[in-house]
Amino acid sequence: MPADFDVTIIGGGVIGLACARTLSADRSVLLVEQHGLFGSETSSRNSEVIHAGLYYPPGSLKESLCIAGRKQLYAFCEQHDVPYRRTGKLIVAPSPDHPELNRLEQKAQSLNIPTERLTRQEINEREPHVRAEAALFSPETGILDSHTYMLRLQQEAERQGALLMKRTRYLSGKAENGLWNISLQTSDGEFRVTSERMINAAGLHSHDVAARSGTDTSLLPPLHYCRGHYFSYQGSAPFRHLIYPLPEKDLAGLGIHATLDLGGQVRFGPDTQFINGHSRVYEVSPTLKTKFCRAISSYFPNVDVSQLHPDYAGIRPKLSGPGEPAQDFVIFGDNRPEAAPLLHLLGIESPGLTSSLALADKITARLSTET
Ligand SMILES: Cc1cc2nc3c(=O)[nH]c(=O)nc-3n(C[C@H](O)[C@H](O)[C@H](O)COP(=O)(O)OP(=O)(O)OC[C@H]3O[C@@H](n4cnc5c(N)ncnc54)[C@H](O)[C@@H]3O)c2cc1C
């Protein structure tokens, strides 16, 4: 019996949607999303920054997919009418010859990512409210409307014949006769489909979906959950570019930075707070203001505390715990001899949004080789 679908994707965040769009060019695709909206978990709780690709370990998927994905994303936004802006960003340092800034500059050069070194005076000319002794200007960094981006991915996938189902929860998958026999739940009850291949793009729930597919989860790298909070800054924007401090040592986060949205509003964040489990607690406590003020005033001394307001939070699915070195994205192929092809996408934290189109290409290529 032929399968109902060539590929079934679990999870309708930006990664699942990008995979659906790429794979549906020449395959039948089903995507299931448990919520009533696509992209309502991590994909709508981030900074919406298109990263240049400066930060990640040499040779990592994060590095190569961010650089390739950034170029693809700008082209996609242009072609599909997704609002975006190449704002450029300043990474600021407290001393003129800061070793970390030098390292980032050398890395940018080795990767052919354009950057410009700025002195204190040049910073002052571009961003009079910023206090720093040196900065690296990255003109390739930008922002996008991630919601319109996901809508366009959905529309493209559907135009190519993919079936994208909301309010549909993946319950389990069993490999039978070389196919996946998949059990799904909607408000009308449970139903089954068969599929030749599966992709687990369930983000924070990746390990739960892996367990429901019969994968031995002890073989997977453990998942850690790290919340990041944001504060909005009311009133007119004090900056024209994105302003980033130097990244945190273990790259748990990029430091509490200032981003702009397409309406010109400034927000600060995200911080890093490891939490137990991924309970969807997204409130931002006003008590975090003190911590935010301290971090922000290191590069924006005139920050007006009364203009800072708790905004939103997102949760990073991380493969490194507190104090551990940053881990790469993992594409884990479940190679049980009795199972049909199944790829688990693990630890797709930042720069996942920027990398989404390149990651979808990578998964498409990988899926063709999995038998
Ligand atoms: C604070 C923060 C800031 C960030 N900033 C940036 C940035 O500026 N630039 C950048 O490039 N990246 C950024 N990222 C990273 C980026 O947001 C993520 O890499 C990306 O959104 C991950 O998308 P995803 O599709 O893998 O996961 P998700 O968006 O979480 O999607 C997974 C989906 O799977 C669904 N699902 C789970 N289990 C089931 C099930 N059993 N059945 C059906 N559906 C299921 C969920 O409901 C969810 O919608 C940031 C992340 C965070 C947390």
The ligand as an SDF file (V2000), in Angstrom:
LIG
                    3D

 53 58  0  0  0  0  0  0  0  0999 V2000
   14.3140   34.6320   23.4040 C   0  0  0  0  0  0  0  0  0  0  0  0
   14.6600   34.1380   22.0160 C   0  0  0  0  0  0  0  0  0  0  0  0
   15.1940   35.0270   21.0800 C   0  0  0  0  0  0  0  0  0  0  0  0
   15.5320   34.5830   19.7900 C   0  0  0  0  0  0  0  0  0  0  0  0
   15.9690   35.4980   18.8660 N   0  0  0  0  0  0  0  0  0  0  0  0
   16.2570   35.0780   17.6030 C   0  0  0  0  0  0  0  0  0  0  0  0
   16.6740   36.0070   16.6330 C   0  0  0  0  0  0  0  0  0  0  0  0
   16.6540   37.2210   16.8400 O   0  0  0  0  0  0  0  0  0  0  0  0
   17.0570   35.5320   15.4140 N   0  0  0  0  0  0  0  0  0  0  0  0
   17.0570   34.1990   15.1230 C   0  0  0  0  0  0  0  0  0  0  0  0
   17.4900   33.8380   14.0360 O   0  0  0  0  0  0  0  0  0  0  0  0
   16.5930   33.2890   16.0240 N   0  0  0  0  0  0  0  0  0  0  0  0
   16.1790   33.7060   17.2460 C   0  0  0  0  0  0  0  0  0  0  0  0
   15.7030   32.8160   18.1650 N   0  0  0  0  0  0  0  0  0  0  0  0
   15.5660   31.3990   17.7810 C   0  0  0  0  0  0  0  0  0  0  0  0
   14.2790   31.1150   16.9910 C   0  0  0  0  0  0  0  0  0  0  0  0
   13.1760   31.7710   17.5420 O   0  0  0  0  0  0  0  0  0  0  0  0
   14.0490   29.5920   16.9950 C   0  0  0  0  0  0  0  0  0  0  0  0
   15.2160   28.9500   16.5490 O   0  0  0  0  0  0  0  0  0  0  0  0
   12.8930   29.1610   16.1070 C   0  0  0  0  0  0  0  0  0  0  0  0
   11.7420   29.9180   16.3440 O   0  0  0  0  0  0  0  0  0  0  0  0
   12.6130   27.6860   16.3530 C   0  0  0  0  0  0  0  0  0  0  0  0
   11.5130   27.3140   15.5660 O   0  0  0  0  0  0  0  0  0  0  0  0
   10.9100   25.8600   15.6750 P   0  0  0  0  0  0  0  0  0  0  0  0
    9.9430   25.7300   14.5450 O   0  0  0  0  0  0  0  0  0  0  0  0
   12.0140   24.8680   15.7740 O   0  0  0  0  0  0  0  0  0  0  0  0
   10.1960   25.8000   17.0920 O   0  0  0  0  0  0  0  0  0  0  0  0
    8.7680   26.3320   17.5730 P   0  0  0  0  0  0  0  0  0  0  0  0
    8.4640   27.6870   17.0770 O   0  0  0  0  0  0  0  0  0  0  0  0
    8.7310   26.1400   19.0560 O   0  0  0  0  0  0  0  0  0  0  0  0
    7.7320   25.3450   16.8850 O   0  0  0  0  0  0  0  0  0  0  0  0
    7.5410   24.0180   17.3240 C   0  0  0  0  0  0  0  0  0  0  0  0
    6.0570   23.7340   17.1570 C   0  0  0  0  0  0  0  0  0  0  0  0
    5.8190   22.3590   17.3790 O   0  0  0  0  0  0  0  0  0  0  0  0
    4.5270   22.2460   17.9260 C   0  0  0  0  0  0  0  0  0  0  0  0
    4.3880   20.9290   18.5630 N   0  0  0  0  0  0  0  0  0  0  0  0
    5.1010   20.4350   19.6050 C   0  0  0  0  0  0  0  0  0  0  0  0
    4.6730   19.2030   19.9440 N   0  0  0  0  0  0  0  0  0  0  0  0
    3.6470   18.9040   19.0950 C   0  0  0  0  0  0  0  0  0  0  0  0
    2.7800   17.7710   18.9580 C   0  0  0  0  0  0  0  0  0  0  0  0
    2.8720   16.6800   19.7650 N   0  0  0  0  0  0  0  0  0  0  0  0
    1.8380   17.7970   17.9720 N   0  0  0  0  0  0  0  0  0  0  0  0
    1.7210   18.8760   17.1490 C   0  0  0  0  0  0  0  0  0  0  0  0
    2.5030   19.9860   17.2640 N   0  0  0  0  0  0  0  0  0  0  0  0
    3.4550   19.9870   18.2120 C   0  0  0  0  0  0  0  0  0  0  0  0
    4.4740   23.3920   18.9180 C   0  0  0  0  0  0  0  0  0  0  0  0
    3.1460   23.7290   19.2610 O   0  0  0  0  0  0  0  0  0  0  0  0
    5.2100   24.4820   18.1610 C   0  0  0  0  0  0  0  0  0  0  0  0
    4.3350   25.3710   17.4830 O   0  0  0  0  0  0  0  0  0  0  0  0
   15.3490   33.2190   19.4530 C   0  0  0  0  0  0  0  0  0  0  0  0
   14.7970   32.3300   20.3890 C   0  0  0  0  0  0  0  0  0  0  0  0
   14.4260   32.7940   21.6490 C   0  0  0  0  0  0  0  0  0  0  0  0
   13.8030   31.8470   22.6430 C   0  0  0  0  0  0  0  0  0  0  0  0
  1  2  1  0
  2  3  1  0
  2 52  2  0
  3  4  2  0
  4  5  1  0
  4 50  1  0
  5  6  2  0
  6  7  1  0
  6 13  1  0
  7  8  2  0
  7  9  1  0
  9 10  1  0
 10 11  2  0
 10 12  1  0
 12 13  2  0
 13 14  1  0
 14 15  1  0
 14 50  1  0
 15 16  1  0
 16 17  1  0
 16 18  1  0
 18 19  1  0
 18 20  1  0
 20 21  1  0
 20 22  1  0
 22 23  1  0
 23 24  1  0
 24 25  2  0
 24 26  1  0
 24 27  1  0
 27 28  1  0
 28 29  2  0
 28 30  1  0
 28 31  1  0
 31 32  1  0
 32 33  1  0
 33 34  1  0
 33 48  1  0
 34 35  1  0
 35 36  1  0
 35 46  1  0
 36 37  1  0
 36 45  1  0
 37 38  2  0
 38 39  1  0
 39 40  1  0
 39 45  2  0
 40 41  1  0
 40 42  2  0
 42 43  1  0
 43 44  2  0
 44 45  1  0
 46 47  1  0
 46 48  1  0
 48 49  1  0
 50 51  2  0
 51 52  1  0
 52 53  1  0
M  END
$$$$
